[in-house]
Amino acid sequence: MTGGPQGTETRMRPLRLTTLESTSLGSVVLKIVVGCDDPNEVTDSVVADLKVRGHQVVELAPEPWPDAARAVAQAVVSGAADQGVLFCWTGTGTAMAANKVPGVRAALVWDPWIAEGARRWNDANVLVMSSRRTTPDEARAILDAWMAVEAPDPDESDNIARLKAMERGGGA
């Protein structure tokens, strides 16, 4: 993550790419914005792993977890990023804060099965992990599962539509 001493961080704005490209492996290059309140070995390993996978990664400067969550969420819903990744100590705070932004479906993930299910059945667009309870190896396995799902299960489209209606203040 970029930044200086506490309180002197500079905020990087998410890049807006106009086209999706393919990596040499044929998978789609995603625009992924990453935010956290306290960078560490896990956050650094996830950023490095996403770059190795060929994705366009935008790291936001560390900031208090509600602000980090809002910045990532807004980048995703505005289209400045395809997906987001968030971290805080437990992951709970950033997940709750990100989900306050309409259009965000942030999922707190602690293992690969939850990651795959969040993408497949809930069309999650922001991956949230604990920066204290997730190891770099676990984070890599979670990313593998998350990225393996290219599109949500069509059988869940009615449920995902219900979520979107709830965001607009409509009933389920």
Buried (B, 14 or more C-beta within 10 A) or exposed (E): BEBEEEEEBEEBEBEEBEEEEEEEEEBEBBBBBBBBBBBEEBBBBBBEBBEEBBBBBBBBBBBEBBBBBBBBBBBBBEEBBBBBBBBBBBBEBBBBBBBEBEEBBBBBBBEBEBBBBBBBBBBBBBBBBBBEEBEBEBBBBBBBBBBEBEEBBEEBEEBBEBEEEEBEEEEE
